[in-house]
Amino acid sequence: MTCPICKAETRADFRPFCSKRCADVDLGRWMNGSYAVPSRDPEDIERAIDEVEAMLNRAEPRPH
């Protein structure tokens, strides 16, 4: 079996990864949203739209 991050041979103590570094890279991808499980649930879609709109509103420069 190969590591899903770097394709090196896996080690039993980090399986399915080859190292703690690759396990941490994978965890980071989950935490920053690089990985996502698709959903067609209307509530999930509405929540996602609300979150994006809130993020955009925070990023807009405020007039002085």
Jmol script that loads the backbone (N, CA, C; Angstrom):
load data "model"
ATOM      1  N   MET A   1       0.844  -1.172   0.000  1.00  0.00           N
ATOM      2  CA  MET A   1       0.000   0.000   0.000  1.00  0.00           C
ATOM      3  C   MET A   1       0.888   1.234   0.000  1.00  0.00           C
ATOM      4  N   THR A   2       0.468   2.262  -0.757  1.00  0.00           N
ATOM      5  CA  THR A   2       1.249   3.490  -0.808  1.00  0.00           C
ATOM      6  C   THR A   2       0.516   4.633  -0.106  1.00  0.00           C
ATOM      7  N   CYS A   3       1.302   5.574   0.361  1.00  0.00           N
ATOM      8  CA  CYS A   3       0.778   6.751   1.059  1.00  0.00           C
ATOM      9  C   CYS A   3      -0.054   7.579   0.079  1.00  0.00           C
ATOM     10  N   PRO A   4      -1.267   7.983   0.470  1.00  0.00           N
ATOM     11  CA  PRO A   4      -2.097   8.776  -0.434  1.00  0.00           C
ATOM     12  C   PRO A   4      -1.558  10.200  -0.662  1.00  0.00           C
ATOM     13  N   ILE A   5      -0.633  10.648   0.164  1.00  0.00           N
ATOM     14  CA  ILE A   5      -0.088  11.996   0.020  1.00  0.00           C
ATOM     15  C   ILE A   5       1.145  12.007  -0.875  1.00  0.00           C
ATOM     16  N   CYS A   6       2.142  11.172  -0.565  1.00  0.00           N
ATOM     17  CA  CYS A   6       3.413  11.227  -1.306  1.00  0.00           C
ATOM     18  C   CYS A   6       3.720   9.968  -2.110  1.00  0.00           C
ATOM     19  N   LYS A   7       2.887   8.965  -1.996  1.00  0.00           N
ATOM     20  CA  LYS A   7       3.020   7.692  -2.734  1.00  0.00           C
ATOM     21  C   LYS A   7       4.171   6.805  -2.257  1.00  0.00           C
ATOM     22  N   ALA A   8       4.808   7.145  -1.130  1.00  0.00           N
ATOM     23  CA  ALA A   8       5.841   6.275  -0.556  1.00  0.00           C
ATOM     24  C   ALA A   8       5.161   5.072   0.094  1.00  0.00           C
ATOM     25  N   GLU A   9       5.936   4.056   0.419  1.00  0.00           N
ATOM     26  CA  GLU A   9       5.401   2.876   1.097  1.00  0.00           C
ATOM     27  C   GLU A   9       4.909   3.261   2.494  1.00  0.00           C
ATOM     28  N   THR A  10       3.765   2.746   2.894  1.00  0.00           N
ATOM     29  CA  THR A  10       3.218   3.102   4.203  1.00  0.00           C
ATOM     30  C   THR A  10       3.963   2.386   5.324  1.00  0.00           C
ATOM     31  N   ARG A  11       3.825   2.962   6.531  1.00  0.00           N
ATOM     32  CA  ARG A  11       4.372   2.340   7.729  1.00  0.00           C
ATOM     33  C   ARG A  11       3.211   2.005   8.646  1.00  0.00           C
ATOM     34  N   ALA A  12       3.307   0.886   9.314  1.00  0.00           N
ATOM     35  CA  ALA A  12       2.208   0.401  10.163  1.00  0.00           C
ATOM     36  C   ALA A  12       1.807   1.419  11.227  1.00  0.00           C
ATOM     37  N   ASP A  13       2.777   2.131  11.803  1.00  0.00           N
ATOM     38  CA  ASP A  13       2.445   3.070  12.879  1.00  0.00           C
ATOM     39  C   ASP A  13       1.795   4.360  12.380  1.00  0.00           C
ATOM     40  N   PHE A  14       1.772   4.597  11.058  1.00  0.00           N
ATOM     41  CA  PHE A  14       1.122   5.790  10.497  1.00  0.00           C
ATOM     42  C   PHE A  14       0.088   5.443   9.430  1.00  0.00           C
ATOM     43  N   ARG A  15      -0.219   4.177   9.301  1.00  0.00           N
ATOM     44  CA  ARG A  15      -1.104   3.717   8.241  1.00  0.00           C
ATOM     45  C   ARG A  15      -2.401   4.493   8.189  1.00  0.00           C
ATOM     46  N   PRO A  16      -2.862   4.944   7.087  1.00  0.00           N
ATOM     47  CA  PRO A  16      -2.451   4.624   5.716  1.00  0.00           C
ATOM     48  C   PRO A  16      -1.357   5.536   5.174  1.00  0.00           C
ATOM     49  N   PHE A  17      -0.679   6.274   6.039  1.00  0.00           N
ATOM     50  CA  PHE A  17       0.366   7.201   5.608  1.00  0.00           C
ATOM     51  C   PHE A  17       1.744   6.609   5.847  1.00  0.00           C
ATOM     52  N   CYS A  18       2.765   7.300   5.330  1.00  0.00           N
ATOM     53  CA  CYS A  18       4.137   6.823   5.506  1.00  0.00           C
ATOM     54  C   CYS A  18       4.817   7.495   6.689  1.00  0.00           C
ATOM     55  N   SER A  19       4.245   8.613   7.147  1.00  0.00           N
ATOM     56  CA  SER A  19       4.896   9.391   8.210  1.00  0.00           C
ATOM     57  C   SER A  19       3.880  10.292   8.902  1.00  0.00           C
ATOM     58  N   LYS A  20       4.294  10.849  10.026  1.00  0.00           N
ATOM     59  CA  LYS A  20       3.444  11.811  10.729  1.00  0.00           C
ATOM     60  C   LYS A  20       3.248  13.048   9.873  1.00  0.00           C
ATOM     61  N   ARG A  21       4.272  13.443   9.130  1.00  0.00           N
ATOM     62  CA  ARG A  21       4.170  14.613   8.271  1.00  0.00           C
ATOM     63  C   ARG A  21       3.033  14.446   7.267  1.00  0.00           C
ATOM     64  N   CYS A  22       2.979  13.318   6.578  1.00  0.00           N
ATOM     65  CA  CYS A  22       1.911  13.092   5.593  1.00  0.00           C
ATOM     66  C   CYS A  22       0.542  13.008   6.275  1.00  0.00           C
ATOM     67  N   ALA A  23       0.485  12.423   7.454  1.00  0.00           N
ATOM     68  CA  ALA A  23      -0.779  12.381   8.198  1.00  0.00           C
ATOM     69  C   ALA A  23      -1.220  13.803   8.546  1.00  0.00           C
ATOM     70  N   ASP A  24      -0.267  14.661   8.937  1.00  0.00           N
ATOM     71  CA  ASP A  24      -0.589  16.048   9.266  1.00  0.00           C
ATOM     72  C   ASP A  24      -1.016  16.837   8.027  1.00  0.00           C
ATOM     73  N   VAL A  25      -0.383  16.577   6.883  1.00  0.00           N
ATOM     74  CA  VAL A  25      -0.782  17.230   5.634  1.00  0.00           C
ATOM     75  C   VAL A  25      -2.230  16.877   5.323  1.00  0.00           C
ATOM     76  N   ASP A  26      -2.580  15.608   5.460  1.00  0.00           N
ATOM     77  CA  ASP A  26      -3.947  15.164   5.202  1.00  0.00           C
ATOM     78  C   ASP A  26      -4.929  15.842   6.163  1.00  0.00           C
ATOM     79  N   LEU A  27      -4.600  15.884   7.444  1.00  0.00           N
ATOM     80  CA  LEU A  27      -5.460  16.533   8.425  1.00  0.00           C
ATOM     81  C   LEU A  27      -5.643  18.013   8.089  1.00  0.00           C
ATOM     82  N   GLY A  28      -4.562  18.673   7.706  1.00  0.00           N
ATOM     83  CA  GLY A  28      -4.642  20.079   7.324  1.00  0.00           C
ATOM     84  C   GLY A  28      -5.565  20.305   6.148  1.00  0.00           C
ATOM     85  N   ARG A  29      -5.545  19.390   5.196  1.00  0.00           N
ATOM     86  CA  ARG A  29      -6.436  19.517   4.035  1.00  0.00           C
ATOM     87  C   ARG A  29      -7.900  19.397   4.446  1.00  0.00           C
ATOM     88  N   TRP A  30      -8.190  18.513   5.391  1.00  0.00           N
ATOM     89  CA  TRP A  30      -9.565  18.409   5.894  1.00  0.00           C
ATOM     90  C   TRP A  30      -9.957  19.678   6.628  1.00  0.00           C
ATOM     91  N   MET A  31      -9.038  20.190   7.445  1.00  0.00           N
ATOM     92  CA  MET A  31      -9.365  21.350   8.285  1.00  0.00           C
ATOM     93  C   MET A  31      -9.531  22.636   7.482  1.00  0.00           C
ATOM     94  N   ASN A  32      -8.794  22.788   6.370  1.00  0.00           N
ATOM     95  CA  ASN A  32      -8.926  24.028   5.602  1.00  0.00           C
ATOM     96  C   ASN A  32      -9.976  23.924   4.501  1.00  0.00           C
ATOM     97  N   GLY A  33     -10.638  22.780   4.411  1.00  0.00           N
ATOM     98  CA  GLY A  33     -11.726  22.636   3.445  1.00  0.00           C
ATOM     99  C   GLY A  33     -11.307  22.149   2.073  1.00  0.00           C
ATOM    100  N   SER A  34     -10.042  21.750   1.913  1.00  0.00           N
ATOM    101  CA  SER A  34      -9.610  21.220   0.624  1.00  0.00           C
ATOM    102  C   SER A  34     -10.367  19.945   0.271  1.00  0.00           C
ATOM    103  N   TYR A  35     -10.683  19.168   1.291  1.00  0.00           N
ATOM    104  CA  TYR A  35     -11.489  17.972   1.097  1.00  0.00           C
ATOM    105  C   TYR A  35     -12.905  18.313   1.546  1.00  0.00           C
ATOM    106  N   ALA A  36     -13.866  17.845   0.820  1.00  0.00           N
ATOM    107  CA  ALA A  36     -15.252  18.082   1.216  1.00  0.00           C
ATOM    108  C   ALA A  36     -16.114  16.939   0.700  1.00  0.00           C
ATOM    109  N   VAL A  37     -17.128  16.625   1.434  1.00  0.00           N
ATOM    110  CA  VAL A  37     -18.085  15.609   1.023  1.00  0.00           C
ATOM    111  C   VAL A  37     -19.246  16.352   0.368  1.00  0.00           C
ATOM    112  N   PRO A  38     -19.509  16.086  -0.921  1.00  0.00           N
ATOM    113  CA  PRO A  38     -20.587  16.804  -1.596  1.00  0.00           C
ATOM    114  C   PRO A  38     -21.944  16.502  -0.982  1.00  0.00           C
ATOM    115  N   SER A  39     -22.814  17.500  -1.040  1.00  0.00           N
ATOM    116  CA  SER A  39     -24.151  17.339  -0.487  1.00  0.00           C
ATOM    117  C   SER A  39     -25.153  18.038  -1.388  1.00  0.00           C
ATOM    118  N   ARG A  40     -26.333  17.462  -1.480  1.00  0.00           N
ATOM    119  CA  ARG A  40     -27.425  18.101  -2.218  1.00  0.00           C
ATOM    120  C   ARG A  40     -28.522  18.545  -1.248  1.00  0.00           C
ATOM    121  N   ASP A  41     -28.228  18.474   0.036  1.00  0.00           N
ATOM    122  CA  ASP A  41     -29.184  18.886   1.061  1.00  0.00           C
ATOM    123  C   ASP A  41     -29.374  20.398   0.983  1.00  0.00           C
ATOM    124  N   PRO A  42     -30.609  20.881   0.752  1.00  0.00           N
ATOM    125  CA  PRO A  42     -30.841  22.330   0.640  1.00  0.00           C
ATOM    126  C   PRO A  42     -30.357  23.123   1.855  1.00  0.00           C
ATOM    127  N   GLU A  43     -30.446  22.559   3.047  1.00  0.00           N
ATOM    128  CA  GLU A  43     -29.966  23.269   4.235  1.00  0.00           C
ATOM    129  C   GLU A  43     -28.456  23.465   4.182  1.00  0.00           C
ATOM    130  N   ASP A  44     -27.723  22.453   3.684  1.00  0.00           N
ATOM    131  CA  ASP A  44     -26.273  22.589   3.554  1.00  0.00           C
ATOM    132  C   ASP A  44     -25.933  23.680   2.546  1.00  0.00           C
ATOM    133  N   ILE A  45     -26.674  23.733   1.449  1.00  0.00           N
ATOM    134  CA  ILE A  45     -26.419  24.731   0.414  1.00  0.00           C
ATOM    135  C   ILE A  45     -26.688  26.131   0.959  1.00  0.00           C
ATOM    136  N   GLU A  46     -27.808  26.308   1.649  1.00  0.00           N
ATOM    137  CA  GLU A  46     -28.130  27.608   2.233  1.00  0.00           C
ATOM    138  C   GLU A  46     -27.073  28.041   3.244  1.00  0.00           C
ATOM    139  N   ARG A  47     -26.630  27.124   4.073  1.00  0.00           N
ATOM    140  CA  ARG A  47     -25.608  27.442   5.074  1.00  0.00           C
ATOM    141  C   ARG A  47     -24.311  27.853   4.381  1.00  0.00           C
ATOM    142  N   ALA A  48     -23.934  27.147   3.317  1.00  0.00           N
ATOM    143  CA  ALA A  48     -22.712  27.480   2.588  1.00  0.00           C
ATOM    144  C   ALA A  48     -22.810  28.871   1.967  1.00  0.00           C
ATOM    145  N   ILE A  49     -23.952  29.194   1.386  1.00  0.00           N
ATOM    146  CA  ILE A  49     -24.150  30.522   0.802  1.00  0.00           C
ATOM    147  C   ILE A  49     -24.041  31.594   1.886  1.00  0.00           C
ATOM    148  N   ASP A  50     -24.679  31.364   3.016  1.00  0.00           N
ATOM    149  CA  ASP A  50     -24.613  32.323   4.125  1.00  0.00           C
ATOM    150  C   ASP A  50     -23.175  32.533   4.596  1.00  0.00           C
ATOM    151  N   GLU A  51     -22.410  31.453   4.692  1.00  0.00           N
ATOM    152  CA  GLU A  51     -21.028  31.561   5.150  1.00  0.00           C
ATOM    153  C   GLU A  51     -20.171  32.338   4.155  1.00  0.00           C
ATOM    154  N   VAL A  52     -20.368  32.092   2.861  1.00  0.00           N
ATOM    155  CA  VAL A  52     -19.598  32.812   1.841  1.00  0.00           C
ATOM    156  C   VAL A  52     -19.970  34.298   1.862  1.00  0.00           C
ATOM    157  N   GLU A  53     -21.265  34.602   1.958  1.00  0.00           N
ATOM    158  CA  GLU A  53     -21.684  35.996   2.007  1.00  0.00           C
ATOM    159  C   GLU A  53     -21.106  36.709   3.236  1.00  0.00           C
ATOM    160  N   ALA A  54     -21.104  36.049   4.373  1.00  0.00           N
ATOM    161  CA  ALA A  54     -20.538  36.644   5.585  1.00  0.00           C
ATOM    162  C   ALA A  54     -19.040  36.887   5.409  1.00  0.00           C
ATOM    163  N   MET A  55     -18.347  35.942   4.804  1.00  0.00           N
ATOM    164  CA  MET A  55     -16.916  36.086   4.581  1.00  0.00           C
ATOM    165  C   MET A  55     -16.649  37.254   3.633  1.00  0.00           C
ATOM    166  N   LEU A  56     -17.431  37.374   2.565  1.00  0.00           N
ATOM    167  CA  LEU A  56     -17.248  38.468   1.620  1.00  0.00           C
ATOM    168  C   LEU A  56     -17.543  39.819   2.268  1.00  0.00           C
ATOM    169  N   ASN A  57     -18.556  39.866   3.116  1.00  0.00           N
ATOM    170  CA  ASN A  57     -18.887  41.119   3.801  1.00  0.00           C
ATOM    171  C   ASN A  57     -17.759  41.557   4.732  1.00  0.00           C
ATOM    172  N   ARG A  58     -17.110  40.594   5.374  1.00  0.00           N
ATOM    173  CA  ARG A  58     -15.983  40.927   6.262  1.00  0.00           C
ATOM    174  C   ARG A  58     -14.779  41.416   5.460  1.00  0.00           C
ATOM    175  N   ALA A  59     -14.627  40.909   4.230  1.00  0.00           N
ATOM    176  CA  ALA A  59     -13.462  41.235   3.406  1.00  0.00           C
ATOM    177  C   ALA A  59     -13.614  42.559   2.668  1.00  0.00           C
ATOM    178  N   GLU A  60     -14.833  43.074   2.516  1.00  0.00           N
ATOM    179  CA  GLU A  60     -15.038  44.327   1.788  1.00  0.00           C
ATOM    180  C   GLU A  60     -14.478  45.495   2.582  1.00  0.00           C
ATOM    181  N   PRO A  61     -13.764  46.382   1.882  1.00  0.00           N
ATOM    182  CA  PRO A  61     -13.243  47.564   2.579  1.00  0.00           C
ATOM    183  C   PRO A  61     -14.397  48.470   3.002  1.00  0.00           C
ATOM    184  N   ARG A  62     -14.265  49.065   4.134  1.00  0.00           N
ATOM    185  CA  ARG A  62     -15.300  49.944   4.675  1.00  0.00           C
ATOM    186  C   ARG A  62     -15.015  51.384   4.252  1.00  0.00           C
ATOM    187  N   PRO A  63     -16.017  52.117   3.769  1.00  0.00           N
ATOM    188  CA  PRO A  63     -15.793  53.531   3.412  1.00  0.00           C
ATOM    189  C   PRO A  63     -15.508  54.369   4.659  1.00  0.00           C
ATOM    190  N   HIS A  64     -14.676  55.379   4.497  1.00  0.00           N
ATOM    191  CA  HIS A  64     -14.313  56.243   5.637  1.00  0.00           C
ATOM    192  C   HIS A  64     -15.152  57.467   5.667  1.00  0.00           C
TER     193      HIS A  64
END
end "model"
wireframe off; spacefill off
backbone 0.3
color backbone group
